[in-house]
Amino acid sequence: MAERWIVRLLAAPALLALIAIVASDAVTDRFAFAQSAWWVPRIPVLIGAALWFFAVGGYTRWRLRDARAAKRLSWLGAATAVFVLLHFLSMWGFPKTPREGAFRVVHWNASFIEDDFARDAIRQLLELNADAIILTDAGAPVLSRGIEQFTSAGYMLARPGRFTVLSRVAIIEARSILAERSRFVSRVRLQTSLGELVIETLDLPSHPSIPRTLSMRSLSADLAAVRATLPDLMIGDFNITRGSHSLTLLAPDAVEAFAVAGSGWGGSFPRTKPLWSIDLALVREPWSPVRSHIIDFGFGRHRVQVIDLVRSAAQ
């Protein structure tokens, strides 16, 4: 009997981890007390839990000769493995071919990239052949070295707030609309061949203690006071993970670009081990994403978002 209790105690950490992940998936960051659990990297925890279930099951079969208990533990391991697969698929998208005629937007939180990497950053940005490039905290090295190369490639420059906008189409408007309490939002209007595209670029607080749902309610109210209409695209470093409840408060009718059109691995931070998806793009009709992928420049703190957009002809 004592050994059976030992087995239960051994299995308990994996079972609690599984229950916590499932519950956290249901509530995401809806409640402040559950927010920290929502930010726990799912895949490593679930892989560990699955392996632990199988290990304890093997011990039970070998030590206690209890095939029934071992089978139950094996089923728990298999169920956890299914959750691993589901979470992997939520972070990974099947490869998609770029669509001809789509409007390509690139966003990168450059975080004041060091001078040694500026030349390579400029080269890689140009190689993406984007219609519009949005940089957060581009930094003097990129701007001083790259401005001539960007203009030679057909880009026009605007610098609303802490963002740099490089566009191959006409920039109708580019202005900062919010810059307080570590919240930075700028509004950009582009005249594309597909129609007008209104973009809001964001850089939001990163401190983990800030309740995201409450802060997004506050941000939504503050933005509503300074603009008449919602943008077509909200893009930037949200410091909120993909799939969070709090994101629906910003644009309830928007879709997250990678979630519906992702290709490859969707994590963006930290660059070297991108377990979190905090660099996001929320897209509203009449625009829709047809391809989204995250790429690694090989330096910096964040990976780069590349989103291809199309516009409904009916709008």
C-alpha positions in Angstrom: 0.0 0.0 0.0 2.8 2.4 0.9 4.4 1.9 -2.5 1.1 2.7 -4.2 1.0 6.1 -2.4 4.6 6.7 -3.5 3.6 6.2 -7.1 0.7 8.6 -6.6 3.0 11.2 -5.1 5.5 10.6 -8.0 2.8 11.2 -10.6 1.3 14.2 -8.8 3.7 16.9 -10.2 3.0 15.9 -13.8 -0.8 15.7 -13.2 -0.8 19.1 -11.5 1.2 20.6 -14.4 -1.3 19.1 -16.9 -4.3 20.4 -15.0 -2.7 23.9 -14.6 -1.9 24.1 -18.3 -5.4 23.1 -19.4 -7.0 25.5 -17.0 -4.7 28.3 -18.1 -5.5 27.7 -21.7 -9.1 28.2 -20.9 -8.8 31.5 -19.1 -5.5 32.9 -20.7 -4.9 36.3 -19.1 -8.6 37.1 -18.4 -7.8 37.3 -14.7 -4.7 38.9 -13.1 -4.1 35.9 -10.8 -3.9 33.5 -13.8 -1.7 35.7 -16.0 1.6 34.3 -14.8 0.5 30.7 -15.5 -0.5 31.8 -19.0 3.0 33.0 -19.7 4.6 29.7 -18.8 6.1 28.1 -22.0 3.7 25.3 -22.8 5.7 22.8 -24.9 8.7 22.2 -22.5 6.4 21.8 -19.5 4.0 19.4 -21.3 6.9 17.4 -22.8 8.3 17.0 -19.3 5.0 16.0 -17.9 4.4 13.4 -20.6 7.8 11.8 -20.1 7.3 11.8 -16.3 3.9 10.0 -16.7 5.6 7.3 -18.9 8.5 7.0 -16.5 6.3 6.6 -13.4 4.1 4.1 -15.4 7.2 2.1 -16.3 8.3 2.1 -12.6 4.8 1.0 -11.6 4.8 -1.9 -14.0 8.3 -3.0 -13.0 8.2 -2.5 -9.3 4.6 -3.1 -8.3 3.6 -5.5 -11.2 0.4 -3.4 -11.4 -0.5 -3.4 -15.1 -3.7 -1.5 -14.6 -2.1 1.5 -12.8 0.7 1.5 -15.3 -1.8 1.6 -18.2 -3.6 4.6 -16.6 -0.4 6.4 -16.3 0.5 5.6 -19.9 -2.9 7.0 -21.0 -2.2 10.2 -19.1 1.2 10.4 -20.8 -0.4 9.9 -24.2 -3.1 12.6 -23.5 -0.3 15.0 -22.4 1.5 14.2 -25.7 -1.6 15.2 -27.6 -1.5 18.5 -25.8 2.1 18.9 -26.8 1.1 18.4 -30.4 -1.8 20.9 -30.2 0.5 23.5 -28.7 3.1 22.9 -31.2 0.6 23.4 -34.0 -0.5 26.6 -32.4 3.1 27.9 -32.6 3.8 26.5 -36.1 2.1 27.0 -39.5 2.4 25.0 -42.6 4.5 26.6 -45.4 2.6 29.0 -47.6 3.5 30.4 -51.0 3.6 34.2 -51.1 0.6 35.6 -53.0 1.3 37.8 -56.0 -0.1 41.3 -55.6 -0.3 41.2 -51.8 0.8 44.2 -49.8 3.8 43.2 -47.6 4.3 44.8 -44.2 7.4 44.1 -42.1 7.8 44.9 -38.5 10.8 44.6 -36.3 11.5 45.8 -32.8 15.1 46.7 -33.4 15.6 47.8 -29.9 18.4 50.3 -30.9 20.4 47.7 -32.7 24.2 48.0 -32.2 26.3 49.7 -34.8 28.2 46.4 -35.7 24.9 44.9 -37.0 23.4 48.0 -38.7 24.8 47.2 -42.2 23.5 43.6 -42.1 20.1 44.7 -40.7 19.7 47.2 -43.6 20.6 44.5 -46.2 18.2 41.9 -44.8 15.4 44.5 -44.5 15.8 45.4 -48.2 15.9 41.7 -49.2 12.4 41.2 -47.8 11.1 43.5 -50.6 8.4 44.9 -48.4 5.9 47.6 -49.4 6.1 49.0 -45.9 8.7 48.6 -43.1 7.9 49.6 -39.5 10.8 49.7 -37.1 10.5 50.2 -33.3 13.5 52.0 -31.9 15.4 51.7 -35.1 18.4 53.5 -33.7 20.9 56.0 -35.2 23.1 53.4 -36.8 20.3 51.9 -39.0 19.0 55.4 -39.9 22.3 57.0 -40.6 23.7 54.2 -42.6 20.5 53.1 -44.3 18.5 56.2 -45.2 20.3 56.6 -48.6 19.9 52.9 -49.4 16.2 52.9 -48.5 15.5 56.0 -50.5 17.4 54.5 -53.5 15.2 51.4 -53.2 12.0 53.6 -53.5 11.1 54.1 -49.8 9.7 57.3 -48.3 10.5 58.0 -44.6 8.3 59.1 -41.7 9.2 59.0 -38.0 6.0 59.2 -35.9 7.0 59.0 -32.2 9.5 56.2 -31.5 8.6 54.4 -34.8 10.3 54.6 -38.2 8.0 54.0 -41.2 9.5 53.2 -44.6 7.0 53.0 -47.4 7.1 52.5 -51.1 3.5 53.9 -51.4 2.3 57.4 -50.4 2.3 58.2 -46.7 -0.9 60.2 -46.1 -0.5 60.5 -42.4 2.1 59.5 -39.8 1.7 60.8 -36.2 2.1 59.8 -32.6 -1.3 59.5 -30.9 -0.3 58.1 -27.5 2.9 58.3 -25.6 2.4 57.8 -21.8 2.9 55.3 -19.1 5.3 53.2 -21.3 2.6 52.9 -23.9 3.5 54.2 -27.4 1.0 54.2 -30.3 1.4 55.9 -33.7 -1.1 56.1 -36.6 -0.1 55.7 -40.2 -2.2 56.0 -43.3 -0.9 54.5 -46.5 -2.4 54.9 -50.0 -1.8 51.4 -51.6 -2.8 50.2 -55.0 -5.4 48.0 -53.2 -6.9 50.9 -51.2 -6.1 52.9 -48.1 -4.4 51.0 -45.3 -4.6 52.5 -41.8 -2.0 51.1 -39.4 -1.5 51.7 -35.8 2.0 50.8 -34.6 2.3 49.8 -30.9 5.0 49.3 -28.3 3.4 48.3 -25.0 4.7 47.8 -21.4 6.7 44.6 -20.7 6.6 44.5 -16.9 5.1 41.1 -16.0 3.2 42.5 -13.0 0.9 44.7 -15.1 -2.5 43.0 -15.5 -2.9 42.7 -19.2 -6.7 42.6 -19.4 -7.1 45.7 -17.2 -4.3 47.6 -19.1 -5.9 46.7 -22.5 -9.3 48.1 -21.3 -7.5 51.3 -20.3 -5.6 51.4 -23.6 -8.8 50.9 -25.7 -10.5 53.7 -23.9 -7.6 56.1 -24.3 -7.2 55.3 -28.0 -11.0 55.7 -28.6 -10.6 59.3 -27.3 -7.9 60.2 -29.8 -9.1 58.5 -33.0 -12.4 58.3 -34.7 -12.1 54.8 -36.3 -10.3 51.5 -35.6 -7.3 50.9 -37.8 -7.1 48.1 -40.4 -3.9 46.8 -38.9 -2.4 47.0 -35.4 1.1 45.8 -35.4 4.1 45.9 -33.0 5.5 44.5 -29.8 2.4 44.0 -27.7 4.2 42.2 -24.9 1.1 40.0 -24.8 1.1 36.4 -26.1 -0.9 35.3 -29.1 -4.3 33.9 -28.1 -4.6 36.1 -25.0 -8.1 37.3 -24.0 -6.7 40.8 -23.5 -6.0 41.2 -27.2 -9.7 40.9 -28.0 -10.3 44.1 -26.1 -8.2 46.1 -28.5 -10.0 45.1 -31.7 -12.8 42.6 -31.1 -13.4 41.9 -34.8 -9.7 41.5 -35.7 -7.7 38.3 -36.5 -4.1 37.7 -35.5 -2.1 37.3 -38.8 0.0 34.3 -37.8 -2.9 32.5 -36.1 -4.8 32.4 -39.4 -2.0 32.5 -42.1 1.2 31.5 -40.3 4.1 29.7 -41.9 6.9 28.2 -39.9 7.6 28.8 -36.3 5.6 31.7 -34.8 7.6 32.6 -31.7 9.3 36.0 -31.8 10.9 36.5 -28.4 13.6 36.1 -27.2 15.2 35.8 -30.6 17.5 32.9 -29.7 14.8 30.8 -28.0 11.5 32.2 -29.3 9.1 30.5 -26.9 6.8 33.6 -26.7 4.7 35.2 -29.5 4.6 38.9 -28.4 5.3 40.6 -31.7 1.9 40.5 -33.3 -0.3 41.8 -36.1 -4.1 42.3 -35.7 -5.9 42.6 -39.0 -9.4 43.9 -39.6 -11.7 43.7 -42.6 -11.6 44.7 -45.5 -8.0 43.6 -45.2 -7.0 40.0 -44.4 -3.6 38.2 -44.0 -2.7 35.6 -46.6 0.8 34.8 -45.3 2.6 35.6 -42.1 6.0 34.3 -41.0 8.6 35.2 -38.4 12.3 35.4 -39.4 15.5 35.6 -37.5 18.1 38.2 -38.6 20.7 36.6 -36.4 21.0 39.5 -34.0 18.9 41.7 -31.8 16.4 40.7 -29.1 13.3 40.2 -31.3 12.5 38.3 -34.4 11.0 40.0 -37.4 7.3 39.9 -38.5 6.5 39.6 -42.3 2.8 39.8 -43.2 1.2 39.7 -46.7 -2.1 41.4 -46.8 -4.9 41.5 -49.4 -8.0 43.7 -49.5 -11.5 42.5 -50.3 -12.7 43.9 -53.6 -16.2 44.3 -52.2 -15.0 47.0 -49.8 
